[in-house]
Amino acid sequence: MLSEPQMAGPSTALMRKAYARWAPVYDVVYDKLTEPAARAAVEAAAEHGPRILEAGVGTGLALGYYPKASFVCGVDLSEDMLKRARAKVRRRNLSHVKGLQVMDVCHLGYADASFDAVVAQFLITLVPDPEAAMSEFLRVVRPGGGIVLANHFGQSEGPVARVEEIVAPLCTKIGWSSDFKATRIEAWARRNGVEVLGLKPTFPGGFFKILRMRKPG
């Protein structure tokens, strides 16, 4: 079976530098823009059960959206981002957040089947090896559990797709991605027997989408 072409992504060192720069202003820039998609992703993940891993938790913008009965762990590559997330947890008394750790999503330090769901918001298009990250998500999710991605996914064809491909190198330099397509993740899902439950557009104007998957079991 032919696989999707492997697109080069930013290095982890580049990502750390980008998010160290973004950490002080990240909430101001992204809070309202990403809130609807983040809430939708959290709700979708919570349908699978209370034990949830948020991969790429960043400054913790979404941590307050989880049900209070949840057991949420968050990981991120950036210590600068996590410092702000920990401050939010303390300030808002988010007792359902059980741990925030520096961790590479391509090498998660959790046992197999540790979570009911993994949710990754605005992350998967940026990691150096998205398929490796997805395989780690799959490993740490229990059989029948969910994987939920919130992201901008590029258009598959047409003039918008061409523009997204042209500006992709610039977007990568600022810690973003414009031309990564959902078909790449859907192809990974097919290869691994993962059920794709749907791709749903959300605010603003469908720019962000929620991709839901379920592990067989």
N, C-alpha and C positions, 0 to 999 in steps of 0.2 A: 504494500500500500504506500502511495506517495504521501509524504508529510508536508505540512505547510513550510515554506521557506523560513529559515531562522534569521530574523532581523537583528542586527547589532543593537545593543542597548547601552545605556550609560554604565560606567563602572560604579562599584559601591563607593569608591573614594570620591568620585564626582558627585554622587548623590549626597554623601555626607557634607561636602562643601556647599552644595546648593541649599540644603535644608538648614545648615548652620546660618547661612545668610538670611533665609526666609523666616526662621523661627520667631524673631522679635515682631514681625508684622503679619505672620501667617493668618492669625485669627481675624485681623481687621480686613484682610483681602478676601478670605475665603469663607468666613462664617455664614453669611446670608446666602452667598452664591451656592454653596454646597449643601446647605441644611436640608432641603427637600429630598435630595437624592440620598443623603446620609440617613435620614429618618426612615426612608423606604427600605434601605438596605438592612438597617437594624431590625425593623419589623419583620422582614423576610427571614432573617437569620433566627430571630427569637421563636418563630413558628416551629423550629426543629427541636427546641429544648432550651434549658437555662444555661448550659455550659457553652460559652461562646469565646472564641479567640478572635480578637480584632488585629489583623495583620496590617502593619503600617499605621499604627494608632496616632502617630504624629503628636500634635499638641492636645489631643484628647477632645476635639470638638464634638465628637459623637457620643462620648461616654455618658452624658446625661440623658440620652435617648433610650437607654436600655431599661427594661422592666426592673423594678427594685428587687425582685426575687431572682434575678440573674446571677451568674457566677462568671464574671468577665475578666479575661486576661488580655493584655495588650502588649504588642512587641513593635519595635521600630529600630531602624538602623541608626537614628540620630539621637544622641544623648541630649543635645540642645532642645529638641522637640519634647523628649520625655520629661525633662525638668519642668516644662510648662504643663504637661499633662498631669504630673504628680501634684503640682500646685492646685490645679483644678479639682482633683479628687479630694484633697484636704479642705479646700475652701468651700466646696459644695457638699461635703460629707457624702461622697458617692460610695457607700459601703458595699455596693455590688461589684465594685472594681477590686479584684483580689490581687492583682500584680501587674506591674508595668516594667518590662525588661528590654535592654538592648539586645537585639537578635536579628540575624540575617534570615529573611523569610525563605531563602533557598536552603537553609540548614536549621530547621526549628529544633529547639532542645526540649521537645515534649514527646512522651510515649505515644505509641500508636493508639488511635481511637480515644484520645483524651477529651474530645469536645463533641458537642451536638452539632455545632456549626462553626465555620470559619467565615468571617466577613472581611473583605479587603476593599477599602474605599480610595479611589484615585491613586492606586498603587501599581496594579499589575502591568500597566503599559510602561512603567519606568524601571522595573527590575532588570538586571542584566540577562537573566535567564527565566522568562515567564513560565515556561513549561516545568522547570525545576521547582519553582515556587508553587505552581498548581499541584504538582505531585506531592509536595510536602503538605499542602492543605489537605489533600486527599488522604494522606497517611494518618494525620492526626485527628481526622473526623471519624466518628463511629460509623459502622455500616448503617445505611439509611439516613445518615446525616446530610447537612447541606453545606454548599459553598456558594457564597453570594458576593458578586463583584459590583461595585458602583464605579462607573468610569465614563469618560468620553471615549467612544470608539469611532474610528474614522469611517467615512462612507466607503462602500465597496467599489463604487464606480461613479462616473460622471465628473463634471467640472469641479465640484467641491472636493472630491477625492484627490484630484490632481493638485489643487491648491494645498491640501493637507500634506501631501507628499513633499511639495516644494518647501514649505515652512517647517517641516519636521526637524531638520538639523538645528535651527534656531530654538525651537521649543525645547529640545533636549538639553541645550546649554543652560536653560533657566529652570530645569527640573520639571518639565512637562512633556507631553507627547500628543501629537496631532493626527498621526496617520496609522496608528495601531488599530487593527480591525478585530471585531468580535469573532470573525470566522476563524481566526487563529486559535482562540480558546475553544471554540466549538469543535475544531478538528482534534485538539488535545482530548477533549471529552469523549469523542467517538473512539479514539485509540485506546482509551482507558476504561471504556464501558460505563462512563458517567452519563447520567440522564440530564439533558438540558431541559429545564422546566419552562424557560421563556426569557426573552429579551424585551424589557419594557422601557420605553422612553419616559423621562421625567424632566423636571425644571432644570434649566430654562429652555423652553421650547423644544424639548427632546435632545438637547445638547448632551446631557448626561443620560446614561441608561443603566438599568439594573439587570444583570445577567444572573439567573438563578440555576443552580445545578444540584443534583442529588447523587450521593454515593450509593452504589448498589449494595444490597444487603437485606 
